[in-house]
Amino acid sequence: MESSCFVASKSFAKAAVPVRRRRRWSTSSVVVGSSLRDDGAASAAAAAESPDWRSFRAKLVAGEVGPRTGSGDWWAHALHEPETGCLLVATERLDGVHIFERTVVLLLSAFPVGPPTGIILNRPSLMSIKDAGPADMDPAGTFLGRPLFFGGPREEGVFLARGPGGGALPEVMDGLHYGTHRGVARAGEMVRAGAAAVGDFRFFDGHCGWDGPAQLRAEVRAGYWAVAACSARVIDMDCARLWEDIVGLVWGKGLR
């Protein structure tokens, strides 16, 4: 696992939720070794396809493997290869790696867009937006009370947005978008205009990234991650049990 940018990039205390120094969201939208963008370009390839193709595929998979994949707008199923909008579910090979043990990572962008990037979905922190971001990032204070989740060891913060995204945020999957610090002011405008609710946004301190597609594929093939497709509704499941619930829904047993 030495080649993983996750493990090699930073050292954290051994705790269920990493103890981390206070950190402000980066004022740069470009992170070395990452492809985080908030102008929509990072999701151009995915947006060119029909937003319903994942749901259509899920129906085909459900017909093959039975009801464990879920139904309607609540579903998940296994994949062989990572793709934008998929989940990377930590296997037992990451037990003892305390940043990533039993984590569920949402892949925000993947091949052929550029180096893969993602966020950990199930690591809450004790901080809120007002603890981590400069005041001019959200001048109206729309999101100051929103909690922060630990998104990963790379510096730039990210937020998820449920709903149509207002055409200004890159799409992760149908009904789910993301942004960086540049998009926070726009997100506040959407709330004040009644186009979205404060609760539609979820904020993450940091993110995850790989140096390139080959690195992520190698980690998957080495058995560090199991890969699953899911609907946007699955992302909203209780984060305290997210790993267990995803494993039960998709594989019905532990991951080795």
Buried (B, 14 or more C-beta within 10 A) or exposed (E): EEEBBBBEBBEBEEEEBBEBEEBBBBEEBEBEBBBBBBBBEBBEBBEEEEEEEBBEBBEEBBEEEEEBBBEEEBBBBBBEEBBBBBBBBBBEBBEEBBBBBBBBBBBBBBBEBBBBBBBBBBBEBEBBBBBBBEEEBBEEEBBEEBEBBBBBBBBBBBBBBBBBBBEBBBBBBBBBBBBBBBBBBBBBBBBEEEBBEEEBBBBBBBBBBBBBBEBBBBBBEEEBBBBBBBBBBBBBBEBEEBBBBBBEBBBEEEBE
